[in-house]
């Protein structure tokens, strides 16, 4: 069987799984300590950076028919017939 990883938090001698494992029954497990958890201020800073990053995501929005939008895009990218002026 392939290894299955589930994110968890270790605190005060207890391990708390952050998601339900996709397996049932008894299993041997290997616990790997990846990194210490950040404090509340650092977690807040990480969350602000994550939100700022996600705010940069976007998509194209145009109410025109797709054919018209594509025609405009293609025309704007066509090579010019006149040579560039120096």
C-alpha positions in Angstrom: 0.0 0.0 0.0 1.2 3.5 -0.7 1.9 5.9 2.1 -1.0 8.2 3.1 -0.2 11.6 4.6 -2.7 13.5 6.8 -1.8 16.9 8.3 -1.9 17.0 12.1 -0.8 19.1 15.0 1.2 17.9 18.0 0.6 19.8 21.2 1.1 18.9 24.9 1.7 15.2 24.1 -1.3 14.8 21.9 -1.7 14.5 18.1 -4.8 16.1 16.6 -5.5 15.2 12.9 -6.7 18.2 10.9 -8.6 16.0 8.4 -10.1 12.6 8.4 -7.7 9.9 7.1 -9.0 8.1 3.9 -8.4 4.7 5.5 -10.1 2.5 8.1 -8.9 -0.1 10.6 -5.7 -0.3 12.5 -2.5 0.9 10.9 1.1 1.5 12.0 1.9 5.2 11.6 5.1 7.2 11.3 5.0 10.7 12.9 7.3 13.3 11.3 7.7 16.7 12.9 7.8 19.2 10.1 8.1 22.6 11.7 6.9 24.4 14.8 3.6 26.2 14.6 3.8 30.0 14.2 2.5 32.2 17.0 -0.8 34.1 16.7 0.9 37.2 15.3 2.9 35.2 12.7 -0.2 33.2 11.8 -2.1 36.5 11.2 0.7 37.8 9.0 0.7 34.6 7.0 -3.1 34.8 6.6 -2.8 38.4 5.4 -0.2 37.5 2.9 -2.3 34.5 1.7 -5.4 36.8 1.3 -3.3 39.4 -0.6 -2.0 36.7 -2.9 -5.5 35.3 -3.5 -6.8 38.8 -4.2 -4.4 38.9 -7.3 -6.3 36.0 -8.9 -8.8 37.1 -11.5 -10.6 36.1 -14.6 -11.7 37.6 -17.8 -15.1 39.3 -17.7 -16.7 40.6 -20.9 -20.4 40.8 -21.7 -19.8 40.7 -25.5 -20.1 37.5 -27.5 -17.0 35.3 -27.3 -16.4 35.6 -31.1 -16.3 39.4 -30.8 -13.9 39.3 -27.9 -11.6 36.8 -29.6 -11.6 38.9 -32.8 -10.5 42.0 -30.8 -7.8 40.0 -29.1 -6.4 38.6 -32.4 -6.5 41.9 -34.1 -4.6 43.6 -31.3 -1.8 41.0 -31.6 -1.4 41.1 -35.3 1.9 42.2 -36.8 1.9 45.6 -38.3 2.5 45.9 -42.1 4.6 49.0 -41.8 8.2 48.6 -40.6 9.0 50.2 -37.3 10.2 53.8 -37.5 13.7 54.5 -36.1 
